[in-house]
Amino acid sequence: MHTRIFLTALLTALFVATSEADYIRVKRIINGTLAPSVPWAARLITSNSGYMIYSQCGGSLINAQWVLTAKHCLINPDGTDSGVKQIAVGNNNYARGKLRRVAAKYFVSHTKFQYLADDIALIKLDRPVYGVTPVKIQLQNNLDYGGMWATIYGWGHTVEGAGHDDSSTVDLRATSVILVDRRYCEPNKICFDPNLTRTNACVGDSGGPMVYNYNNEQVLLGVTSTVSAQPLCSGAILTGYMSVPYYANWIRSTIRNY
């Protein structure tokens, strides 16, 4: 029996080393490469002493003052706050990014306190991020995903399996994946089979983006959520990203109302 995990991780790094500890959701990019400049990619930070940064999860700047991420990055399994206090954005090396404080966190209301349900969340920043163009989001939930190529980004583990907690990085990584037909995935998710490309997301990648190219622009399609737990990030099951178009109405209404 295969199980899923959510890929969160605590990442310690500023100058040299990083380490990540599994929590319950997505790790890092497996068999990826250093990403081109993706200034809208965001990193969630729990503590920043100026000497050492503790970070878990990624996100996407979708509005000058809003970041889209995974719910499990912001709450613990027992429903308590995970302690995300800042967002770094604007640089592939998140230790050099623009910092903004977290002003508020928003979840889908009817499953707000359920850790595993509707694994998507919005963070409102204390002030807008200037000089960084937000990524566009896919609004229409009518795409035929089957066989489509997408790009995933993350700062998580780069080696599958347990015992590789030192494989994280402060430099954003990317890889390409092939999406499966919608009928093989839950209605609120977008999935891919890691075995088709030998690439995957992993611990520390949680909340990070999946994009596809439309008219030479990257459009946000998914938010990193779950991967195979046994072996860790191996591709024993489909990797699941929360579907941005599925939640598009909630995303727009939350930003409009708050």
Sequence and secondary structure as in RCSB ss.txt:
>XXXX:A:sequence
MHTRIFLTALLTALFVATSEADYIRVKRIINGTLAPSVPWAARLITSNSGYMIYSQCGGSLINAQWVLTAKHCLI
NPDGTDSGVKQIAVGNNNYARGKLRRVAAKYFVSHTKFQYLADDIALIKLDRPVYGVTPVKIQLQNNLDYGGMWA
TIYGWGHTVEGAGHDDSSTVDLRATSVILVDRRYCEPNKICFDPNLTRTNACVGDSGGPMVYNYNNEQVLLGVTS
TVSAQPLCSGAILTGYMSVPYYANWIRSTIRNY
>XXXX:A:secstr
   EEE    EEESSS       SS B  BT EE    TTEEEEEEEE SS EEEEEEEEEEETTEEEE GGGTB
 TTS B    EEEESSSBGGGSEEEEEEEEEE GGGTT TTSS  EEEEESS   S    EE   S    TT EE
EEEESS SS SSS TT   SB EEEEEEB  GGGS TTEEEE HHHHT B  BB TT EEEEEETTEEEEEEEEE
EEEBTTBTS SS EEEEETTTTHHHHHHHHHH 
